[in-house]
Amino acid sequence: MSVNERPGVYSSYEVSSTLAGKSDGGVAGLAAVSAAGSTGTAVTVTSYTQAAAAFGADCDMTKLIRLLLENGASRVVAVPAAVGGAATAENYAAAFAVLMQDSRVKYMLCGSRDAAVHAAMKAAIAAGGENFKYRIGIAEADGTAAELISAASALNSERMTLVGNAEKDGVPGAVAAAVAGCAAGSRDPALPLNGAVLLGLGELKNSFADGDVNAIILGGVTPVESVSGEISVVRGITTRTTTAGETDATWRELTTILIVDSVIPSIRAALRTKFARAKNTAQTRGAIRTQVVIELEDALAREIIDGYDAVTVAADSADPTICDVSFDFTVAHGLNSIRLTAYITV
């Protein structure tokens, strides 16, 4: 505001887009093609206005950011894989490496349906260090039920979700961005995405029969469908369907890994804060056990876990400077269906 020596009341205002991230939503990391900006440089945006200014209004990057914010993400850390042209799998891998350096990022996604790009995302997440490994990759694929199942099988990771549909005339990754935004906007990791309505999307390419939906869910694909004009998630699934070549449903539900990623980091953060400088004595170990129980009780009260047990804390037998902490907990399960049986007398 300019300075005016005349006494009085003066005002100014700024206008920004109403499309901005939710203050309590999670952070998404995005690699895509932009019209402006610099490859390999991360830019954090919290509104469509900021995205358009940083990357250009009419480009894949800005369109995907809009969907992320509209569906619930609080902010987006965006890294151009290419500027003004096509991006290779190597370009995307470099962008993922930059995103992996930002510990705020919870969900990672890309503006590509290329299996090689999805594999690069999986590799980046799998190689994450202790402070950067708690994140989920959400990718988009298009094709028949068999093709989707094959793509999910190639990933086979509890940290990768493959969304099984695409916009008819949209940019690659649009449906995945809407799903990622919806997941980021949820404050409860145990609440499933089942039936979550996705905003800002146009007509979808595919319409699956019930048999195909069942098949792709069992095959590790998260189906998205359009019913009565609303586009929604059928069921949130990870691509992890096998272990050592054997069918394994342990990590099928997306909520399972989200709960793990909520409970473990919260305990780590609490212990790191309270015991940064401490002695490995019986008194300290008792305090550590109490803090672990407090965190688990909090998760139990929030219905993130169903129960816990066997919280033990002991000095390591081989190295007395190490404190070993172990515990069991049972994740809370989402409600996928209600079976209604009626016994009728005529």
N, C-alpha and C positions, 0 to 999 in steps of 0.2 A: 504494500500500500504506500502511495506517495505521501510525503510529509506536507501538510498544509498548515501554515502559521495562523490561519483564521480559526478562532475557537468554534467548536461544533462537534457533531457526532458523524463519523465517517465509517464507511463499510466497504467490504470487498467480498468476493466469493469465488470459489473454484467449482467447476462442474466436472464430474467424472462419471464414467459409465456405471449404470446400476448393476451391471454384470461384474460382480466382484466375488472373491472367495469368501466362504464362511469363516468367521473368526475361530471357530472351534473345530474346523475340518483338518484333515491330515495334509501332508505335503507330497506332491507327485513330482517325479522326475521324467522329463520328456525329451526324446531325441527325434528330430524331424527335419524336413527341408523347410527353409525359410527364404523370404525375399530380401531380407536385410540381416544385419548382425555379423558375427564372426564365427566361423567354425571352431569348435573346441572351446568356446567361451560360454560359461554358464551365466544366465541372467535370471534373476528371481522376479516373478511378476505376481501381482495379487488382483489384477483386473484386466479386462479386455482392452481397455484404453492403453495400459502399459504395454501389453503384448503387441498391439498394432503399431505403437511407436517404436518398439524395439526390433520387430521382425517384419513389419509390413502388414497391411490389413488383409490382403488377399493372397494368403499362402497357407500351406498345410499346417505349419507350426501354430499360427494364430488361431486357425479354425479349431485345432485340437485343444488348445489352451482354453478357448471359449467353452467347449464341452466339459472339460475338467472342472472349471470354476462353476459352471451352471449346475453341475450335478453334485457339487459338495466339497471339492478340494479347497483348502484355505489359500494355498499358493502353489505355484508351479515353478520348479527349477528347470529351465529350458536350455538345451544345448543344440545349436544347429549342427546337423550331420553334414549338410551342404547348404550353400547359399546360392539361390538362383539357378539351381540345376539338380540333376539326379544324384542320389547318394548310393554308394556301394555298401556292401556288408562291412567292409573295412572301415569306411567312414562312420558307420553306426557304432562299430566296436570302439572306435576312438571316443565317440560321444558318450557311450556307456561308461567308459573308464573315467571320464570327467564327472559324470553323475555319481559314480560310486565313491567319490571323495567327499560328498556332502552327506553328513550323518542325519540331516533332517528328512531326507527322502525316505518315504515309506513304500510308495508304489512307483515302479518304473514301467514306461511304455514307449512305443515308437510309432512313427508314421509309416509303417511298412507291413506288408503281409508276407514278406519273403522269409522262408524257413531258415535261410542262412542268417538273417538278421535276428530272428528269434533265438537261434542257437547261440549267437554272440551275446545276447542279453542274458541268457541262462548262464553262460560261462562267466560273465562279469559278476553276476550275483553269487555264483558258487565260489568265486575267488575272493569274495569280500572278507576283509579283516574283522577282528572281534567287534569293533565299534561300527561296522558298516554292513554287517551281514543280515541284519533283520529287515529284509525288504522282500516285496513280492513283485514279480514281473507279470504284466498283463498284456497279452498279445492278441491280435485279431487274425482270423483265418476265414477263408471263403471256399465253398465247394460243397460236394455231396457229403452225406453222413460218413461214408467210408473214407473220403479224403480228409475230413476233419479228424476222425479217429486216428488215422495214420499220422497226421501232423502232431496230435497230442502224444501219441506213442513215442515219437522221435524226441520229444522234450522230457517226458516222464519225470517230472520234478514237482515236489510239494511247494516249491517256491515259484512255479510258473503256472499261470492260468491262461487258457486259450479260449477266447470268446468265439463262439461258432455262428457268426453271421456278419453281414456287412451292409452298409448303406448302398442302395441301388446306384445313386449318383454322387456319393460322398467321397471324401478323401480317405485314403488307407489309414486305418487305425481309429476312425471316428467312433465306432461302436465300442471298441476297447477303451477309448478315452472316457466315454460316458459311464461305462462300468467302473473304471478306476476312480472317477470322480465320486460316484455313488459310494464305493467302498471307503474312500478317504473321508467322506462326509459322515460316516457312522462312528459314533463314539464308543460303541459296544462291539468288541471283537467277536462275541458269541452270537450276535444277531445275524442270521443268514441273509443273503441277498435275495432269497426267493421272493419273486413277485415285485421286486423293487422297480419302480417306474423310472425310465431313462428319459431325460429331457433333451430337447434340441436336435433330435435326430429326424431324418427324412425317411422315406420308404425303404424297407429292408429288401435285400435281394432274395432271400430264401424263406420258404415256409415249410416247416418240417412236420410230417405226420407223427402221431403219438409214438409209433414204433421206432421211428428215427430218433425222436427225442430221448426215449429210453436208452437206445443204443449209444448215442453220443455222450450221454451222462455217464454210463458205465465205461465208456471209452476215454473219459477224462476231459471232456469238452464242456464248457459253460454255455448252454444255449440261450439265445436271446430271440424273442418272438414279438410279433405285433398282433394284439387282440383288441378288437373294437376301437381301433385308432390309437391305442396306447402301446408303446414299446416297453417291454419289461424283461428282466432277467428271470429265466425259469428256475435255475438253481446254480449256486456258486460252487464250482468244482475246481480242484487242482488237476494237473496233468499226471500226477503220480498214481499210476494204476498197478504197477508191478514192482517187486523187489527181487533181485537176482533171478529174473525171468519168471517168477511165480506171481499170480494174481494177488494183489494186496490192497485192501480198501482202507487201510489205516489212515492214510492222508487224503482220502477222497474229498472230504468236506473242506472248503476254503476256511471255514471258521476254526478248524483244528490248528492250522499253522498260525492263524491270526491270534488265537489265544496263547499259544506258545510264545509268540513274539510280543505279547503284552506282559505275560507273567515273568518270564526270564529277565528281560531287560529292566523291568521295574525293581526286581530284587537286586540285580547287579548295580543299578544306580543307587539304591538305598545303602547297600553295603559299601560302595565306593565313597559315598558322601560321608558316612558316619565312621568308617574305619580306615581312612586314608593313612593315618599314622597311629598304629596300635601295636601292642605286644601280643604275641601268640600265647596267652595264658588262659587258664581255666575260666577266669572271670570274663575275659574278652570273648572267648568262645561261647560262653553262656549268653552274652549280650548279642552276639551274632545270631545265635539260634532264635532268640526272642524277636529280633528284627525280621528274620525270615518268616516266622510265624505271623507277625503283624501284617506283612505283605500278602501272605497267603490268605489270611482272614479277610483282608480287604477284597481280594479277588473273589472269595467265597460270598461275601456280602453283596457284591455287584453281580453275582450269578454268572461270572466268567468261568469259574470252575465249580464242579459238583462236590469236591472234597479233596482232602490232602492227608498225608500220613508220613510216618517214619522220617521226621526231621532230625537229622543227626549232624553234629559238628565235632570234628576231632583234628588233632594235630597229625600231620602226615608222618608215618613211621620212618620214612627214608629222609625226609627233609623237615626239621622242626620249625622252619620259617614258613611252611605252607599249612594253611588251614583247609581241610576238606569238608565241604558242606554238601549234603545230599538230602533229597526229599522226593516224595511221590505226590502227584496230583492227578485228578481226573477232570478232563475238559467237560464243559457244559455242551450239550448237543442242541442244535437248532431243530425246530419242528418242521419237518418236511411234508408230513401229511397227517390227516386225521381220518381214521377208519371208522365209519359209522355203520352200525349193524342194527336193523330194525326187525323185530319179531312181531308179525301182524296176525291178529286173529280176525277172521271174517265170520 
